[in-house]
Amino acid sequence: MKEESFVSEALNLANRETGRWVANQATFNLPDQHPIDERTKAPVITALEIFNHEPLVNELDGHIERALAATTHGEIRQIIAEVDDMLSAKR
């Protein structure tokens, strides 16, 4: 299976419950200054990539770069808050 198909197949299986499991809130319940690990950042970056495809077409490239470089929970929370505002404006 090619990489694109691998990811597409996983996304086809995903639902809200899957999202809750992948981005386990307990992993985010740490202080803003607490270091964030790659496994915790990965689902956030995936969500940003999806939102960057639709509905915020190519508007999140900078947010994705910031998320990739983020080292703390606070940085990720700030990115999520900004994108949440952008999504709210589209609704």
N, C-alpha and C positions, 0 to 999 in steps of 0.2 A: 504494500500500500504506500502510495506517495504521501509526502508530508501534508500537502493541502487536503487530500482526502481524509487523512488521519484526523486532522483538526475538524474538518467539516462533519465527519461522522460523530465525533464527540459532541459538537455543538447541537447536532440534531437530537441527541439524547437528552440534552440539558433542559431543565425546567426550573421553576422558582425554588423548589426544594433542593435541587442540585446546586444552585447558586448559593443557597444558605449553607450547604455542606462544604463547598469549595472555599468560600470566603467566610469561614467560621468566625463569627463575631468575637468569640473569646480571644482569638489571636490579635484582635484590634483593641481590646479593652486594656490598653496600657497607656501610660502618660505620653504626652506629645514628644517629650525629649527622648523617650525610649527608642533604642535602635530597632529598625525594622529589617527583617530578613527577606531574602529573595522569594522564598516560598509564600510569604504573606503578601508581598507586592505583586506576584504573578497574576492572581485573579483580578486585581485592580487594573493592571496593565491590559489584560485581555478585555475587560469591560470597556476601557478607554478606546481600544482598537475597534471594538464593535460599534460604539457610539460615534467614532470618527468615520465610520462607513455610513451609518444611518442612525440618527437623523442629523448629526452635526458633521456633515460631509467635509472632510479635510480641515476642520476647525480645531482639532485637538492635537495636532502634531507637537506643539510646544508642551502641552500637558503630558503627553506620552514621554517626551524626552525628560521632563522634570521628574516624572514617576520613576523612570529607569534610573535616574541619578539620586533619587531620594534615599536618605539614610535614617530618617526618623518617622515615627508614626504621625507626628504633627505635620510633616511635609505632605504625607499621603492624605491626611484629613483635609488639608488646605486644598489640594488638587480636587478631591472629591467634592468639596463644598463649591468650588468654582464651577465645576462641570455640572453639578446639580442645578445651580442657578441658570446655566446655559440651557439645560434640558427643560427646566421649568418655563423658560421664555419661549421654547418651541411648542409647548403643550397648549 
